[in-house]
């Protein structure tokens, strides 16, 4: 927070001006590291640039008398302290991210943008280096060189899990597969500090099976972010039977500190969102099989009729058809309900290597403009 | 130099399909008829408008309004000072009597073309782009901070805010040109209203209205129905709440009020009725205190005692105010003078304030960044 003060008459200015309008003296800048909330309101009406509501607007006053309006993404009280700038960032925890896929990269970007120091662990130096370049390139679109340099200094990569021992929190975001996650969680926990918290970004695998792989299940839980992690506000949080109340509370508080809205769900297959979404996609595939309409028209109807930003088939292509098959197989196996089984046409596409956007083709082709196949 | 309101006109406030030109003509013709004048009697045109740019991509409204006077090449210009545009335009009109004899001051706004997020953003343009807008401080949020500060300083409650809303809705039910003329509002409606910016809820907020208001201002009275402008005052303050030393009062309003009382040679206790800028319920309470109609923190006592209701000692917002009469932003300040003129003439029908001789208008832009105050009186 910055203000400009006339050294001669002490008039205070909120704009960067070369001199005092009365004294014509050059103004001094006053930078405050923190300020106290004088008044705060929960804003429930959205506007352009502030679409996500509620949010909080506070009038804050620093000890030197400087005031500012501050947007917050969490409630606070009159009298609470609001930190600004670098001092705020240094107080934040070091966070580990394991995995270099889309979610791993999104999480690293989110954490860096919220001022955390990030240790990013992956299987190979090559993958990590490619993922890091991609992340820096993305950040470069919204930051100038100075900001980018400072953020890059807060990102370290690790191929041998080295550095995760300094993290207060580690989020695992490797492939959505029980065996793979169990082995990574076990390895990561073995280097972590005993008091640190380990979270998995699973979208609905059985938490007890994952917890059985580690030594300290009381410090383990689910933080399920959505893609793109920097923009999507939901985090599904879930706990196992041995998760401690402190860890449970931490999961929600940590999500909120990242500007997210945590929704607590029971550790049931696919949690709340995918349990609703995946059968919707599967049913859209069935519509295609039964020739209700073309892929384009099914998507258009659902977009317009349900006010979804994207049709279910295009969304399936974005998620990856193999992932959709995986989740539906898992749902039908764990619930014992065969209606969850992936539709035959979905399996056919996966068997033919048509996995959606990442392979260049799924329900639509992505070589140039999307079109129905 | 003396200034008189010799004719008034106003469209109904509220959503309408009428264009800017149609609204302009309707209010203008009513004012001309009221004064017994024709277009050729006009010497200048001042148009007040706030959101033509962002809402309709239409600026340069004096020239648009020239379209209702084809062939008449009036000196004219547009005035913009956010929600105080209308009051500032009247001030302009009074000043222009140094050169012109009869001036049309025309307030115009169309708000219903734009809805939701976009409209909230556009209205927010009256706040500072960097200090307020990027931090999401929209208008309800600004007044919510004012409300909280007032509650903390003086013990004002949400029930007190409800009293403003109930009173102004009752008054609007007596005003056929009010936005909520036909809407009955009771405590249950208020309690059911959703939160807008805590602690303000739906019924603490004025609606967004379409509408136009017109005044004919002249240097000499015309017939027995002319009303004298005893004072015309404008004052400005820094735009963001973060630049102010207090939230419970607007320095621009206090300054404009002291200038106006001095110019009119009256004291606050001489005011028989007032139209004040109640864009949010709290704003009426703050206005009464800034105007000296009540001491700081004591406006709610007058409200609770019913003294500002019709029939009370000093009725405030007999038209229904912005809260229930409607807020067609560029037209609002002009409409306040329409109401006081109508009241002082004794032509306000069911909402008539009896034996009123001096009335005041208080028009605020932004969160107190601009304030225009006019004192109107029955000529002696």
Interface residues (C-beta under 8 A of the other chain):
Chain A: X14 X38 X39 X40 X41 X42 X43 X44 X45 X46 X47 X48 X49 X50 X51 X55 X57 X59 X67 X68 X69 X70 X71 X78
Chain B: X116 X117 X118 X120 X121 X124 X128 X131 X132 X133 X134 X135 X136 X137 X138 X140 X141 X144 X145 X148 X149 X152 X194 X195 X196 X197 X198 X199 X200 X238 X240 X241 X242 X243 X244 X247
